[in-house]
């Protein structure tokens, strides 16, 4: 039986790449994002490869929209097997230069959006007796880096929520996985530039959204608690736990540097 997978933030980047990957593999995908035009473009790209797709415009910060996403999936396909909580964005800058309004917006989208999507899916998973919640966090949800503090805080919050939920669901057939991508070439950087007012350049390794999509697909096939699409990055999480001072010096090599100021 093919799976039915809902994905938030699916109009671009990791979300879109994951939807395409899963659709090619035979899953039905229910894609959600705020921009209807971009969402329809993503839906067309999925149907073009022969995939089954339902596009549901919605905002992850609204509980009703996430409940409607789950209901639409069940109505269209008869079930929901996985919820991929992927929507999110970043802001660059020192903590004391980030405004309270910016911090609240980050929390609303990155953390509350994850909470609301998972919360909407859980009653259906419990009634069905199975399901899978996949949280797309970031390697900075394991180890913060300079000038990404507010973003990292929301990613750490996602991890804490997922770890508690995984413990609560222990022994059931409902799985919880957290994905930790490294810097990925998506719209993320352009959106961060718009919100931060700076164009930035990251050093260190990078990966494509397709690599992350493949790692997510494998986790759906064989559920695991944590997914590191760039395998070496798991070492950073371990190092942060056993040698935090050394890790402070190491992560400074990977700091995101401002390239130019952008007028807003």
N, C-alpha and C positions, 0 to 999 in steps of 0.2 A: 504494500500500500504506500502510495506517495505521501510525503509529508505536506502539511500546510504551515507556512512560516510567515509571521508578521514582522515587519522591519520598520522602525522609526528612523527618521532622517534618511530616507531612501531615495531622495531625488538626485543625490550626487555622492561622490567619494566612496567611502567604505560601504555605506548602505546600498548604493546603487550597484557596486561591484559584487556585493554579496547576493543581492537579488538576482542578478544575471547568472552568477555561478550556480546558485541553487535551482533556478529555473531550467538551466541547461541540463541539470542532473535529474530533472523530473519532478521537483517539488513545485507546488502551487505557492505563489508568493503574494502577500497582501502588503502593499507598500504605502507608507504614510509620510507626509511632509507638509510644510505650510504653504509651499509655492505650487499652486495647481498646474501652472504651465510646465514647470520643471518635472513635476510628478508625472504628467501625461507623457512627456518626452521619455522618461525612464520606462513607463509602461509600454510605450511603442517599441523601445529597444528590446524589451523582453518578449513581446509578441513576435517581433521580427525573427527571433531565434527559436520560435515554436513553443515558448513558455506560456504557462497559465498565470495570469496576473489580475489582481483587483487593486485599483488605485483608490485610496481613501484619504482625501485632504484632511489635515488635522494638525493641531498644536499640542505638543507633548506637555505643555504647562497647564492644560485644561483636562480635568478628570473626565468630563463628559466625552471629550474627543477620543480619549484612550478607551473608554468603555464602548464607544461607537465603533472603534477600530476592531475590537475583539468581536463584537456582535456581527459586524459586517463579514468578518472572516468565517464565522460559524454559519451564518445564513447562506453565504455563497458556496462554501466548500464542505460544510457539515461538521467541521472540527477545527481545532487549532493545536498544533503540536509544539510550536516554539515561538517565543516572543524575543526578538533581538532589539534590545534597548540601545540604540546607536546614536540618536540625535545629540548634538553637542557643538560647542564652539569655544574659542579661547580668546583671552585678552592678554597682551604683553605689557609689562611694566612693573616698577617697584610697588610694593604693597601700599606704601603711603601715598602713591600717586593714582591708585585705582579708587574710583569714587564708590561710595556705598551703593549707589544705584547700579553701577556696573557689577559689583560683587553680587548684588541681589539677582540681577539678570542671569549671571553665570549659574548661581544656585538654582534658580527657577528652571532653566533649560537642562543643565547637565545632571543635577542631582534629582530635583523634583520630577523632571521628565522621566527619568529612569524609574523612580518610585511609582509614579502614576501608571506607567506602562505595565510594570510588573504587577502592581495592585489590580489592574483591570484584568490581566490574564489569569491570575491565581484562582479565582473562584471557578472558572471553566476548567482549569487543570485539575483542581481538586475533585470536581464532579466527574470528570473524564477518567480520573485515576492515573494520569500521566501528563507530562509536559516538560518544557525546558525553557528556562529563562537565561538569556545570554546578555551579559552587560559588557558593552564595549567601553572600556576604561582607557587607560594610557599607561605607558611605563612610568610616567610621572605620578601615577596613582600608587606606585611603590616607592619611588624616590623622587623628591622634588628637585627642580633645577632652577638656577637663578632667573629672576624676572618673570617666572611663570607661577608664582605663588597662589594667586586666587584660583587659577585654572587647576593647578595641582590639588588644591584643597577640595574642589568639587569631585575630582577623580578619586582621592582618598575616601571621600564620603561614599561614593558609589561602591568602593571595595568593602567598606564596613557594612553597608546594607546587604551586599551580596553574601558576605561571610556569615552574617547572622541568619539570613534567610536559608542558606544552605544547611546550617545547623538545625534550624527549626524543621526543615523538610527531610532530615536524615531518616532513612528507612522507608521513605515513600518512593514512588516512581516519578517524582518531579525533580529534575536536575537544575542546578544553578552553576553557570560557568562565567568567569570573568576573563575578558580578552585584554591583553596589554600590548597594543601596537607601539612601535617607535615612531619617529617622524615619518609621516606618510604624505605622498604627493597628492593632495586633494584641494578642494576649495577652502579648506580650513585656514590656510595661510592668508588668502585674500580676505576672508571674513575677519580674521584676527587683525589684519592691517586696518580694515575699515573701523573696527571698534577701538583699536589702540591708538591710531594716528601715526603709527610707525611701520615702515616696511622693514622686515627683519630677515636675517640669514642664519640658519642653523648649521652647526658643524656636527660631525659624527655620522653614523650610518643612517640610511633611509631605506624605505621599502615602498612598494606600490600597493594601491588598494586591492589589487587582484591577489597579492600574496596574503593579505589579511583575510580576504574573502575565502581563500582556500583553507586557511587555518580554522576559520569559523565553521565551514562546511564539515571539516573532519571532526570537530568537536560535537556537532550535531549527530554525526554517525556514531561516534564513540564518546559519550559525555565525560568530561574531565573538569575538575574544579577551576583550573587555571590554564590559559592559552597564551603562549609567548610566540607570536608569528616570527619574530626574529629571535632565534633560540638563545643566542649569547646574552640577550638582555635579561634573562633570568638570573644570570650571575650578578647583575647590578642589584637586584632585589635582595639577594643573599648577602652581598657585600654591605649594603645599607644597614642590614640587621646586625652584622658582626663587627663592622668597622666604620661607624658613621662619620668619624672625623676624617678618615682617609677618603671616604666617599664624597665629603664636602669638597675636597681639593680636586678629586677626579671629575665631578660633574661640572666644575667651572670650565673644564675644557670643552664642554658641550653646550655652554650657555648660548642662548639665542641673542645675537648682537643686532642692534638697530643699524639699518643701512641708510635710511633717509626718513625725514619727517614727511608725513602725508597730510595735506590740507584737507580739513573736513568742514 
